[in-house]
């Protein structure tokens, strides 16, 4: 399974729903959504700053992660961003691969 970071921000209506339900119930709902797509939640935090929620999850594939992101974003009460996370070992493997690249204007 691949690891993903889901980040999101609530709209005004989303914040009203969060105030009504509380953080623990929202965690349960988001966990159910991710597990329903075949994933597992490693951790979920509420946050200050650019985003309101950060979730680290293992997902079976990109399509499953995309399905979660689309489903949650379609609610209209949550703006969602998905980031694929890469292990240090994957970076080690990638750094050994030869890739041809020409910078702009070169």
N, C-alpha and C positions, 0 to 999 in steps of 0.2 A: 504494500500500500504506500502511496505517496502522502506526504505531509503538506498541509495547506494552512495558511493564515487567512481567516475571514475577518474583515474589519468592517464596522458599520456605524452609521449615525442615524439616530431617530429623527423623524420629522416631529412637528409639534403634536400631531395626533399620536405618534408613536410614544412620545414622552408621557402624554396623558395616559396611555394604556399601561406603560411601565409603572407610573405612579399608582394606578389602580391595582395592578397585579403584584407588583414587587419584583425584586431582582431574582429571587429563587425560582419563582414560577416561570419567569422568562428564560432562565437557564434551562429549566426542564423542557420547555417548549422548543427551544433551539436545539437541545440535545436530541429530542425526539425526531426533529426534522433531519438532522445529520445522520442519526442511526437508521432512519427510514430509507436513506439513500445508500446504506451499506457502510457508513463510516463510523468512527468512534471519536469522541471528544477527549482530547488530552487535557485541555484546560480552557476555561472561559473567564474572562475578566471584564468588568465594566471599567471605563477609563475617562479621564479628563483630557481635553485637548481636541485634536482633529476628529477623533472617533469616539463613540460612546461604548462600543463593545469590541473586544478582541477575542477570537476563538482560534485555538490551535487544534487541528483535527487531522486524523488519518482518513483518507478517502480511497476507495478502490481504483479510481481512475479520474481523468480530467472531466469526462462526461458527467460523472456523479457529482463532482465538485461544482461544475457549471449548473447542473440541475438544482442544487441547493441554492446557489447564488441567484439564479433566475426566479425560483419560487419565492424566496424571501424578498427580493427586490420588487416583485410584481405586487406585493401587498400595498405598496404606496406609503407605508409608514416607516420604512427603513431603507436607507441608501447603503448598498453593500459593495464591497471590493474583495476580490479573491487574489491571494498571492501564493504561488507555488514556492515551497521552502526546499532548500537544497542542503544536504549534509556536507560536512567538511570532507568526507571521503569522496563524495561526488565531485567536489571542486578539485580534489587531488587528481581524480581520473580525468576530468576535463582539461586540467592544466597540461596534461601529457599529450593531448590531441593536437595535431597540426591543422590549423585552419587558415586558409588564405583570406586576406582582407586588404582592401585599398581604402585609406581614409579619403574623405571628400577633398577634392582639389589636388590630390597627389598624382 
